[in-house]
Amino acid sequence: MHTAYVNRVATAVPPHDVHDAFRRFAQSLLDDDRRNSRLFQRMADKSGIEHRYSCLASSELTEDDRVRSKGFYPRSNFPDTAVRMRRFEQHAPALAEAAVDRLQLGAERDRITHLLITCCTGFSAPGLDLELIERCRLPSTVERTTIGFMGCYAAINALKLARHIVRSEASARVLIVNLELCTLHLKDTTDLEQMLSFLLFGDGCAASIVSADPIGAVLDSFHAVLVPGTRGLITWNIREAGFDMVLSGAVPAAIHDGLREYGSEILAGASVASIDLWAVHPGGRTVLDAVERALGLAPAALTSSRDILRRYGNMSSATVMFVLDNLLRSGARGRTGCAMSFGPGLIAETMLFRTAA
C-alpha cells in the first residue's frame, strides 16, 4: 500500500485586518450594559489575538454615523442569509484562487487528479470546486468532493480522505482547499458569550497537495474522539439571519477532560515526550491552554498554534493547516508530529505524522 505525504501547504487571507474595528463595533453593541462591556474588553485583551482578516472592509464595521448605512452590519438591521451568501459567492473564489496560486503548481496542475474542498461558512452551486477548475486551469476530469459543514476539524477529515485516495491510487495528486469566511456570520446580539465567540473568528484559506511523492510529511494515522455528553457545546445551524453558532464557555474544560481520557488512543500508545511537533487547532487561547494542561506539554510545544492565533485568529477549518504550514516551513526533518482539531460533537479529529527524512 502506498504512503501518502502532504507535500506542501500554502495560505492566504483577505486584505482587511478588522480585529481592532470589530472590537470597537462589538463594544458599541454592549454599550448599554457597562458590566458586560468591561468584561468584553478584559477578555479581548486576554484573547491572544492581535489580527484577524475579513472579506469585509473595516469601514463596513464602523460606527461613524455618516457611513453606517453603507456598512454590512447596520445597527438593528443585520443582513439575512441570502445577502451573506451573495458576499460569499463574491469573495470566496478569489481567496481560494490566491491560496492555490501560492502552491506554485506550474506544470504540476495538469497532474492534479482530485480536488477536496472543506467549508462550513458558505454554499453555492456551481460551487468553489468548478470555480477553481476554471480559475486555476485544472484538468476538467478532476474528481471533486466537498466536505461541508463539519466546522473546525474538517481539514483533518480532508487529509484523511486524501490519504485513502493516494494509498489506493499511487499516481493520485490531491489538491485540498480549506476555505472559510467566518466574518460573514456576525449576529446582532448583546449576549456576552456569543459576542466573545465572534471575537475569535476570521477569514482565511489554506491549500495543500497530498501525493505519494516522499516530500513534506507522511500522513501516518488518524483517530477521532467523541467526548460523551458534549453535544450542545458547539453547534452551527443555518438560520434566517445567517449561520448561527453556539460556542459554550465549557468547551475548553470538555477538551481537557477528553484528552486526559483518550490521549493514549490518540497517540497510538506513544508517549507525549516522543512527539516533536504539535499542530493543534487554535480554537482560542483557553483551548490551547486546556490542551497544554491535559497532555502536560511544555510551554514551547504550542508556539506555532499560539502564533497563528495571534496573527489570524480562528479561521475554522483552515486554521490547523496554517499551523501545519508553519511547522513544515521550520525545516525539521525526521520528526514525529501530532495534529488535532476540535468541533461540533464535541469531537477531536487527530492525526499522527512524520516529516520526511
GILIN-V96724 format. One record per backbone hydrogen bond with DSSP energy under -0.5 kcal/mol. CO is the residue of the C=O (numbers start at 1). NH is the residue of the N-H. E is the energy in kcal/mol with one decimal. If there is no record, write none. Layout:
co->CO nh->NH e->E
co->CO nh->NH e->E
This chain:
co->4 nh->219 e->-2.7
co->5 nh->7 e->-0.9
co->5 nh->211 e->-2.1
co->6 nh->217 e->-1.7
co->8 nh->209 e->-1.7
co->10 nh->207 e->-3.1
co->12 nh->205 e->-2.3
co->15 nh->17 e->-0.7
co->16 nh->18 e->-0.9
co->16 nh->54 e->-2.2
co->18 nh->22 e->-3.2
co->19 nh->23 e->-2.3
co->20 nh->24 e->-2.1
co->21 nh->25 e->-2.4
co->22 nh->26 e->-3.4
co->23 nh->27 e->-2.1
co->24 nh->28 e->-1.8
co->25 nh->29 e->-1.5
co->26 nh->30 e->-1.0
co->27 nh->30 e->-0.5
co->28 nh->31 e->-0.9
co->30 nh->33 e->-2.1
co->32 nh->34 e->-0.5
co->33 nh->37 e->-2.5
co->34 nh->38 e->-2.3
co->35 nh->39 e->-2.3
co->36 nh->40 e->-2.8
co->37 nh->41 e->-2.1
co->38 nh->42 e->-2.3
co->39 nh->43 e->-2.7
co->40 nh->44 e->-2.7
co->41 nh->45 e->-2.0
co->42 nh->46 e->-1.1
co->44 nh->47 e->-1.0
co->47 nh->285 e->-0.6
co->52 nh->18 e->-2.5
co->52 nh->19 e->-0.8
co->53 nh->203 e->-3.2
co->54 nh->16 e->-1.0
co->57 nh->60 e->-1.8
co->58 nh->61 e->-2.1
co->59 nh->62 e->-1.0
co->60 nh->72 e->-0.6
co->60 nh->73 e->-1.1
co->63 nh->65 e->-0.6
co->64 nh->67 e->-1.6
co->64 nh->68 e->-1.4
co->67 nh->70 e->-1.8
co->68 nh->71 e->-1.7
co->72 nh->79 e->-0.7
co->74 nh->77 e->-2.4
co->80 nh->84 e->-1.9
co->81 nh->85 e->-2.5
co->82 nh->86 e->-1.8
co->83 nh->87 e->-1.6
co->84 nh->88 e->-2.0
co->85 nh->89 e->-2.6
co->86 nh->90 e->-1.6
co->87 nh->91 e->-2.5
co->88 nh->92 e->-2.9
co->91 nh->95 e->-1.6
co->92 nh->96 e->-2.5
co->93 nh->97 e->-2.5
co->94 nh->98 e->-2.1
co->95 nh->99 e->-1.9
co->96 nh->100 e->-2.3
co->97 nh->101 e->-2.8
co->98 nh->102 e->-1.3
co->100 nh->103 e->-1.7
co->101 nh->104 e->-1.6
co->105 nh->108 e->-2.4
co->106 nh->109 e->-1.5
co->107 nh->110 e->-1.3
co->108 nh->111 e->-2.0
co->109 nh->112 e->-1.1
co->109 nh->139 e->-0.7
co->113 nh->143 e->-2.8
co->114 nh->175 e->-3.0
co->115 nh->145 e->-2.4
co->116 nh->177 e->-2.8
co->117 nh->147 e->-3.7
co->118 nh->179 e->-2.2
co->119 nh->149 e->-2.1
co->127 nh->131 e->-2.1
co->128 nh->132 e->-2.8
co->129 nh->133 e->-1.9
co->130 nh->134 e->-1.8
co->131 nh->135 e->-3.2
co->132 nh->136 e->-2.8
co->133 nh->138 e->-1.7
co->134 nh->137 e->-0.7
co->139 nh->142 e->-1.7
co->143 nh->115 e->-3.0
co->145 nh->117 e->-2.3
co->145 nh->147 e->-0.5
co->146 nh->148 e->-0.9
co->147 nh->119 e->-1.4
co->150 nh->153 e->-0.6
co->151 nh->154 e->-1.6
co->153 nh->156 e->-0.7
co->153 nh->157 e->-1.3
co->154 nh->158 e->-2.2
co->155 nh->159 e->-2.4
co->156 nh->160 e->-2.1
co->157 nh->161 e->-2.3
co->158 nh->162 e->-2.7
co->159 nh->163 e->-2.2
co->160 nh->164 e->-1.9
co->161 nh->165 e->-2.2
co->162 nh->166 e->-2.6
co->163 nh->167 e->-2.6
co->164 nh->168 e->-1.1
co->165 nh->169 e->-1.7
co->167 nh->2 e->-1.0
co->169 nh->172 e->-1.8
co->173 nh->113 e->-2.3
co->173 nh->114 e->-1.7
co->173 nh->175 e->-0.5
co->174 nh->176 e->-0.6
co->174 nh->210 e->-2.5
co->175 nh->116 e->-2.8
co->176 nh->208 e->-2.2
co->177 nh->118 e->-2.5
co->177 nh->179 e->-0.6
co->178 nh->206 e->-2.2
co->180 nh->204 e->-2.2
co->181 nh->184 e->-1.4
co->182 nh->185 e->-1.7
co->183 nh->186 e->-0.6
co->187 nh->189 e->-1.4
co->190 nh->192 e->-0.5
co->191 nh->195 e->-2.4
co->192 nh->196 e->-2.5
co->193 nh->197 e->-1.5
co->194 nh->198 e->-1.8
co->195 nh->199 e->-1.2
co->197 nh->200 e->-1.2
co->197 nh->201 e->-0.6
co->198 nh->201 e->-0.6
co->200 nh->314 e->-3.2
co->202 nh->182 e->-0.6
co->204 nh->180 e->-2.3
co->205 nh->12 e->-2.4
co->206 nh->178 e->-3.0
co->207 nh->10 e->-3.1
co->208 nh->176 e->-2.7
co->209 nh->7 e->-2.5
co->209 nh->8 e->-0.8
co->210 nh->174 e->-3.0
co->211 nh->5 e->-3.1
co->213 nh->215 e->-2.7
co->215 nh->217 e->-0.7
co->216 nh->356 e->-3.0
co->217 nh->6 e->-2.6
co->218 nh->220 e->-1.1
co->218 nh->354 e->-1.5
co->221 nh->352 e->-2.6
co->223 nh->350 e->-2.3
co->225 nh->227 e->-0.7
co->225 nh->348 e->-2.6
co->226 nh->228 e->-0.6
co->227 nh->230 e->-0.9
co->230 nh->233 e->-1.8
co->230 nh->234 e->-0.5
co->233 nh->248 e->-2.9
co->235 nh->246 e->-2.1
co->237 nh->239 e->-0.6
co->237 nh->244 e->-4.1
co->239 nh->242 e->-0.9
co->240 nh->81 e->-2.6
co->242 nh->239 e->-2.8
co->243 nh->245 e->-0.7
co->244 nh->237 e->-2.2
co->246 nh->235 e->-2.1
co->248 nh->251 e->-1.6
co->250 nh->254 e->-1.9
co->251 nh->255 e->-2.6
co->252 nh->256 e->-2.6
co->253 nh->257 e->-2.5
co->254 nh->258 e->-2.4
co->255 nh->259 e->-2.6
co->256 nh->260 e->-2.1
co->257 nh->261 e->-1.9
co->258 nh->262 e->-2.7
co->259 nh->263 e->-1.4
co->262 nh->266 e->-2.2
co->263 nh->267 e->-2.0
co->264 nh->269 e->-2.7
co->265 nh->268 e->-1.4
co->267 nh->270 e->-2.3
co->271 nh->274 e->-1.1
co->272 nh->275 e->-1.6
co->274 nh->276 e->-0.6
co->277 nh->279 e->-0.5
co->277 nh->338 e->-2.4
co->278 nh->280 e->-0.9
co->279 nh->340 e->-2.0
co->281 nh->283 e->-2.0
co->284 nh->288 e->-2.1
co->285 nh->289 e->-2.5
co->286 nh->290 e->-1.9
co->287 nh->291 e->-2.2
co->288 nh->292 e->-2.5
co->289 nh->293 e->-2.3
co->290 nh->294 e->-2.7
co->291 nh->295 e->-2.2
co->292 nh->296 e->-0.8
co->292 nh->297 e->-2.0
co->298 nh->301 e->-2.0
co->299 nh->302 e->-0.7
co->300 nh->303 e->-1.6
co->301 nh->278 e->-0.5
co->302 nh->306 e->-2.7
co->303 nh->307 e->-2.3
co->304 nh->308 e->-2.3
co->305 nh->309 e->-2.3
co->306 nh->310 e->-2.3
co->307 nh->311 e->-2.2
co->308 nh->312 e->-2.5
co->308 nh->313 e->-0.7
co->309 nh->313 e->-1.6
co->310 nh->50 e->-2.3
co->310 nh->51 e->-1.6
co->313 nh->315 e->-0.6
co->314 nh->202 e->-2.0
co->315 nh->318 e->-1.6
co->316 nh->319 e->-1.7
co->318 nh->321 e->-0.6
co->318 nh->322 e->-1.3
co->319 nh->323 e->-1.8
co->320 nh->324 e->-2.4
co->321 nh->325 e->-2.6
co->322 nh->326 e->-2.0
co->323 nh->327 e->-2.2
co->324 nh->328 e->-2.7
co->325 nh->329 e->-2.1
co->326 nh->330 e->-0.5
co->327 nh->330 e->-1.0
co->327 nh->332 e->-0.6
co->328 nh->331 e->-1.3
co->335 nh->355 e->-2.5
co->336 nh->276 e->-1.4
co->336 nh->277 e->-2.0
co->337 nh->353 e->-2.4
co->338 nh->279 e->-2.6
co->339 nh->351 e->-2.7
co->340 nh->281 e->-3.0
co->341 nh->349 e->-2.6
co->343 nh->346 e->-0.7
co->343 nh->347 e->-2.0
co->346 nh->227 e->-2.6
co->347 nh->343 e->-1.9
co->347 nh->349 e->-0.6
co->348 nh->225 e->-2.5
co->348 nh->350 e->-0.5
co->349 nh->341 e->-2.1
co->350 nh->223 e->-2.0
co->351 nh->339 e->-3.2
co->352 nh->220 e->-1.6
co->352 nh->221 e->-1.4
co->353 nh->337 e->-3.1
co->354 nh->218 e->-3.4
co->355 nh->334 e->-0.7
co->356 nh->334 e->-0.8
